[in-house]
């Protein structure tokens, strides 16, 4: 399954995600702080969707959200 998620309240504008069998295969943030979003993406590849949601949901940077929090929201759409 491929997902394109428009973010809100972050420097990243969009997240492209591939999930197969409940496991994250790839994540690409469009814009954002390059090193941080690349690091987040690499850390979640190969992990179960539910685990990533549990770990990243609610992390704040500014505007009451963050790139990790927006990734958790995007993945919540996949798991719903």
C-alpha positions, -999 to 999 in steps of 0.1 A, spaced: 0 0 0 13 34 -9 1 65 10 6 102 2 -1 123 34 -3 161 34 12 173 67 -1 202 89 20 225 111 54 212 101 82 223 77 77 190 58 48 194 34 41 158 26 50 123 35 52 94 10 49 60 27 50 24 15 36 -3 38 34 -41 31 18 -65 55 18 -40 83 55 -33 80 69 0 68 90 -4 36 98 32 29 92 67 41 100 100 22 94 134 37 89 162 11 107 193 25 115 196 62 149 195 80 167 171 57 189 153 82 161 149 107 135 136 83 160 112 67 170 99 101 133 94 111 127 76 78 156 52 82 147 44 118 112 33 110 119 12 79 113 -25 87 92 -17 118 55 -26 123 31 3 117 15 0 152 49 2 169 59 33 150 25 50 158 29 42 195 64 56 196 60 88 176 24 99 183 23 131 203 59 143 199 58 181 196 82 205 179 60 235 171 24 242 164 15 213 187 29 187 163 62 175 146 73 155 116 74 123 138 38 131 150 26 137 115 41 104 104 22 87 132 -10 104 120 -3 93 84 2 57 96 -30 58 117 -48 62 84 -31 30 71 -39 10 102 -76 22 105 
